[in-house]
Structure formats: structure tokens, C-alpha cells
Amino acid sequence: MRADKPKGQTMKRTKRTEQQPITLTDSEKLRRRWGDIGSLEMLAGLPRDEQSRFNFWVQFKHHEDVIAAGVARLRLMVLERIDCGELCLI
């Protein structure tokens, strides 16, 4: 739980849009915290079962670079969790 959040109150989860750029600070935080796609999936809150992982990745099958598109979305999901106080990368 974050120290700046009053006890008993939940922070509203906001969805980052793809138009909103990832700042250098956000990018640096994300780059330091994982070494593989599985770790990034975990930080993004993706369920660990195979079906959930398949359902996530199959939505990017039409992209030329599936991995880059999926990783970009996972990074946005991680940042959404940080923004609403569900995750802290300190």
C-alpha cells in the first residue's frame, strides 16, 4: 500500500491510452524491473494460466512484430497499475 493513500480508500484505476507517451522516467522504471516476458506479464497483472496468456498474445497476431506490440501493451498495463497504486517499483 502506498503511504500517500488514506487507509480504507481505493484509488481509481485509470486506463492509459496509447496516445499518451511513456515518459523517460516511466521507461527507466520499466527497464530496470524485468529480464523476460514472463516477468513483465507478472508485473502487468496477467494471470499465469496458459489460456489467459494465450488470450492476451493472440490479440496481437495481426501486427508485424507480435512481440513488440505485446510488450508495449504490457508496459502500459504495468504503468496503469503504478498510477492507481496497485504496484510500486521502488
C-alpha positions as CSV (number, residue, x, y, z in Angstrom):
1,M,0.0,0.0,0.0
2,R,1.3,3.4,-0.8
3,A,2.0,5.8,2.0
4,D,0.2,8.7,0.3
5,K,-3.1,6.8,0.1
6,P,-5.5,7.2,3.1
7,K,-6.4,4.0,4.8
8,G,-9.6,2.4,3.7
9,Q,-9.8,4.3,0.4
10,T,-9.1,2.8,-3.0
11,M,-7.5,4.8,-5.8
12,K,-9.4,5.0,-9.1
13,R,-7.8,2.9,-11.8
14,T,-7.3,5.0,-14.9
15,K,-6.6,3.5,-18.3
16,R,-3.6,4.9,-20.1
17,T,-4.2,5.3,-23.8
18,E,-1.7,4.6,-26.5
19,Q,-1.7,8.3,-27.4
20,Q,-0.2,9.1,-24.0
21,P,3.6,8.7,-24.4
22,I,5.6,6.7,-21.9
23,T,7.9,9.2,-20.2
24,L,11.6,8.6,-19.8
25,T,11.1,8.2,-16.1
26,D,8.4,5.5,-16.7
27,S,10.6,3.9,-19.3
28,E,13.5,3.7,-16.9
29,K,11.4,2.2,-14.2
30,L,10.2,-0.5,-16.5
31,R,13.6,-1.3,-18.0
32,R,15.1,-2.0,-14.6
33,R,12.5,-4.4,-13.3
34,W,12.4,-7.5,-15.5
35,G,14.5,-9.7,-17.6
36,D,12.0,-11.7,-19.6
37,I,8.5,-11.6,-20.9
38,G,7.1,-13.8,-18.1
39,S,8.3,-11.3,-15.5
40,L,6.7,-8.4,-17.5
41,E,3.5,-10.4,-17.7
42,M,3.5,-10.8,-13.9
43,L,4.1,-7.1,-13.3
44,A,1.3,-6.3,-15.7
45,G,-1.1,-8.5,-13.6
46,L,-1.7,-11.0,-16.4
47,P,-3.0,-14.3,-14.9
48,R,-0.4,-17.1,-15.1
49,D,-2.5,-19.8,-16.6
50,E,-1.8,-20.7,-20.3
51,Q,-5.3,-19.8,-21.5
52,S,-5.1,-16.2,-20.2
53,R,-1.6,-15.8,-21.6
54,F,-2.8,-17.2,-25.0
55,N,-5.8,-14.9,-25.0
56,F,-3.6,-11.9,-24.3
57,W,-1.0,-12.7,-27.0
58,V,-3.4,-13.8,-29.8
59,Q,-4.9,-10.3,-30.0
60,F,-1.6,-9.1,-31.5
61,K,-1.4,-11.7,-34.2
62,H,-2.1,-9.2,-37.0
63,H,0.8,-7.0,-36.0
64,E,4.0,-7.3,-38.0
65,D,6.0,-7.6,-34.8
66,V,3.9,-9.5,-32.3
67,I,6.4,-9.4,-29.5
68,A,6.9,-5.6,-29.8
69,A,3.2,-4.9,-29.8
70,G,2.5,-7.2,-26.9
71,V,5.4,-5.8,-24.8
72,A,4.2,-2.3,-25.5
73,R,0.7,-3.2,-24.2
74,L,2.2,-5.0,-21.2
75,R,4.2,-1.9,-20.3
76,L,1.0,0.2,-20.5
77,M,-0.7,-2.3,-18.2
78,V,2.2,-2.0,-15.7
79,L,2.1,1.8,-15.8
80,E,-1.7,1.7,-15.2
81,R,-1.1,-0.4,-12.1
82,I,1.6,2.0,-10.9
83,D,-0.7,5.0,-11.5
84,C,-3.5,3.5,-9.4
85,G,-1.2,2.4,-6.6
86,E,-1.5,-1.4,-7.1
87,L,2.2,-1.6,-7.9
88,C,5.3,0.2,-6.7
89,L,8.7,-0.4,-8.5
90,I,10.9,1.3,-5.9
